[in-house]
Amino acid sequence: METIKIYHSPWRMLLLAFACIIFVVGSVFMLEHTKDIFHVVVAWISIAFFGLGGLYMLYATLKERLTGKPFLTITDDRIISEGLKQTVIHFSDVESFDVVKMRKQQFVAVHYKPGVEQQKLDKADTLDRSIRNLNRRLVNAQENISTVGTGMKAEALCDLLNERLAYSTKGGNS
C-alpha cells in the first residue's frame, strides 16, 4: 500500500493561532482592568495556556512547511507522528483504533495489546507516564491522535488506521 502523509492545513492552524492571540489580548486587557486576585490568576493562566497554544500552532505550521515532514505519516507497518516529539506506533503493537470524544473534541484512541501497553508505561519517563495514565482515565487508551488543524475527520482517520491494521496483521497480503 502507498504511504499516506497528512499535513496540518496552514489556514486552519493560522486561524487557531489567531484565536489564541485574541484570548491572550483579552487576558492582558483583563489584567489591566482588575485588581481582584482571582481575575489576575485567571488572566495569567489564560495568557500562558493560549500563548503557548498559539506558539505551538505557529511552530507546527512552520516546521511542516520548512522541513517538509508531515504531521502524520502512515506506512504499511507504522504511524509516525511529528508533534513536539516524534512518536512511532507500530501496527504490530496495536490491538485496535477507536474514535473517542472528550468534550466536543474527537480523537483516535490507540489501544495497544496488553503486554505492549505495560512496556510503554515501563519505558516512559515520569511526565510521559503521567500523561499516559491521564489519557487512560479520560479516554481508556494511553495514546490518542488528534486531527485538529488537518483536513481529515477523526472517523476517517480511524477507518484508515483500522484498514492498515487489518492489512498489517494479514502480513500485507490484501
Salt bridges, closest charged atoms under 4 A:
ASP36 OD2 - HIS39 ND1 2.62
GLU64 OE2 - HIS8 ND1 2.53
ASP76 OD1 - ARG164 NH1 3.70
ASP77 OD2 - ARG78 NH2 3.23
GLU82 OE1 - LYS63 NZ 3.70
ASP98 OD2 - HIS111 NE2 3.82
GLU117 OE2 - ARG136 NH2 2.21
ASP128 OD2 - LYS85 NZ 3.95
ASP128 OD2 - ARG132 NE 3.44
GLU143 OE2 - ARG132 NH2 2.73
